Amino acid sequence: MQDKPHEECGVFGIYDHEGLDVAHMAYTALYALQHRGQESCGIAVNDDGVMRAHKDIGLVPDVFSEAELNKLGAGQMAVGHVRYSTTGGNTRENAQPLVMKYAKGTIALAHNGNLVNSFDLRKGLEQNGAIFQSTNDTEVMAYIVAQKRLGTRSIERAFLEAMKTIRGAYSVVLMSPRKLIAARDPQGFRPLCMGRIGKSVVFASETCALDAIGADYVRDVEPGEIVVAEGEQITSIKDLCGQKPAQCIFEFIYFARPDSFINGASVHLTRKEAGRCLAEEYPVEADLVIGVPDSGIDAALGYAEASGIPYGLGFVKNRYVGRTFIQPTQSQRTRAVRIKLNALKSAVAGKRVVMVDDSIVRGTTSARIVSQLREAGAAEVHVRISSPPFTNPCYFGTDIDSRENLIACRMSIPEIQKAIGADTLGYLRVEDLSRIVPGMRDGYCAGCFTGRYAMDVPNEVPKDRFEQKLSEQKNPVDFKIVKNTDGAAEPSCRRSAAGGV
């Protein structure tokens, strides 16, 4: 586990009516979504019912050469995926889209999110003879859809019935021989938007992917909605719409690109507002405000504007070091941080610096960055974090799955301040989350900060639960549910005191 929350995944789909090269369009869109997952990627193209796919471990430009894209050929539809694994290991078999043949034909499915009941569903399928080729929960979803299709009149109705069985977070693009389907879970944990290029329709995890391919944003897919593109006709099924939404608040704080819009809200402006909140709650006399690249920069701009302290460049980031640059020993990890991020001595020397970052997970990277600033000559380092402390795991597609790795479960805020070597430390307050995203109010999920989830969650969901031998699994069929009377998870770690400076 690195000292940052990991992304989930990104999905893309296109139904073409303009003579577009759907494989290259998918490639460009996935490139724009690369920040959502760097483990593996894939594209499937549908040419009049014949589906060709290519996927592998690696970044988009590494997996897809011009030759590989040309092999996918021409087609009317395509779906694509970039992955960071929150269920199942980083193997080629777990790369998406999943292309599966069944009694009614072929489907290609790409999924962003995490199913909380995939363990029980998979065990039930296996006990009825199902053979799985991967260890991700997306294949479980595909099996359920295929089963439901045998008793329904259409693939979209099959997916509707599957939605009544699966639980958790899922934004999905699904391609059948004649249709392109996009759907979100009834709580809308993960984003999914719809766009147009002329008569062609596209779906993507973020609007930045629409911008990359020249598509016009139309709207977000609603929580619980199934949108069906068949020919030039677009239809919608909203049988499961209307439930209380639970958009992941961390999409705004960290995951999404700042040039994206989610539910009509600018990610950039949301992060700036978080910085304003920090400036109001934790003022300090300082000479310079800097942001930790990349997701801390927007919040730093907001802090600077609200405080009147000048904003400046404090770090130089090496853009050629991937997020998977992890080394096994402590000394190697320290060098890795320096290779990836280096303090700008000419900017920070002799200055009282406010350093704004998006989160602290274990605290190790934060400590190294603060140390770099001091070695570069910073007189003081005041750390401001544009999210509340992590005190709980996420079950819905973010790789925060162990309380023992969360520094806020072991230390109070003053103790964290001392551990990372900061002069002062301030976190965004939980009550400010509704302020930073206009219009969301309580319609978001902040379970990783509060322990209050939008649905009952398993006692534990290890990422490698499908890789474990049956004899090693805890409660292999019957997962316990963590809940209490107010819907919050029972606390299993010491809460940090409110405040910060």
Secondary structure, DSSP 8 states (H G I E B T S, - for coil): --SS----EEEEEEE-SS---HHHHHHHHHHHTGGG--SEEEEEEEETTEEEEEEEES-HHHH--HHHHHHH---SEEEEEEE--SSS-SSGGG-S-EEEEETTEEEEEEEEEEETTHHHHHHHHHHTT---S-SSHHHHHHHHHHHHHTTSSSHHHHHHHHHTT--EEEEEEEE-SS-EEEEE-TT--S--EEEEETTEEEEESSHHHHHHHT-EEEEE--TT-EEEEETTEEEEE-TTTTS---EETHIIIIIS-TT-EETTEEHHHHHHHHHHHHHHHS----SEEEE-TTTTHHHHHHHHHHH---B---EEE-TTS-TT---SSHHHHHHHHHHHEEE-HHHHTT-EEEEEES--SSSHHHHHHHHHHHHTT-SEEEEEESS----S--SSS-S---GGG-GGGTS-HHHHHHHHT-SEEEE--GGGHHHHSTTTTT-EE-HHHHSB-SS-EES---TTTTTS-GGG-SSSS---EE--TTSB----S----S---
